Amino acid sequence: MDGHDVFSVSTLHALYYTQYIIAILITLLNIIYNIYPIMLQQYNRLRMVQMRKKQNMRS
């Protein structure tokens, strides 16, 4: 079970027991938890695109 599953199960559990504030808090924490990896992946993808363009220009 990875982090995404834990957040999903926790949110569903909170919603089942009508703990809406807790469900919203867990969802917000999930978003914050995942922002850095998403941004890092986008940054690395852009770097790879630039590197490929440079390689294509050389050949």
N, C-alpha and C positions, 0 to 999 in steps of 0.2 A: 504494500500500500504506500503510494507516494504522497507528497504534500497535497496535490490536487484532490486526491481521494479523501484525505482527512478533512480538508475544508468542505468538500461536498457533503460528506456524511454528517459532519457537525452542523452544517447549515440545515440540512433536511431534518435532522433530529430536533433542532431548535424550532423549526417551523411546525413540525408535528406536535410539539408541546406548546404551541402558540407563543413562543418567546421571540417575537418579531424584532425587538431591539437587538437581541443577541444574534439573530440571523443576519441582520443588516451589518452589525459589527464584524461578524465572521467574514461576510462577503467583502467588506471594505478591506479587511486585513488580507484576504486572498488576493485582491487587486494589487495592494501595495507589495505583497510578497512576490508577485509575478512581474512587476514592472521592470526591475533590473535585468532579469534574464531576457525579457523581450527586447529591451533597448540594446543590450549587448549583442544579441543575435542580429538585429538590424544593422548595428554598427559594423560587425564583422562581415555581414553580407555585402555592404557597400564597399568595404575595403577589398574584398575579393573581386568585386566587379571592376574596381579601379586597377587592380593588379592584372586582371585578364586583359583589360584594354591596353595597358602598357606592354604586355607580352605580345599582343596582336600587332601593335605598332612596330615592334622590333623585328618581327618576322615578315 
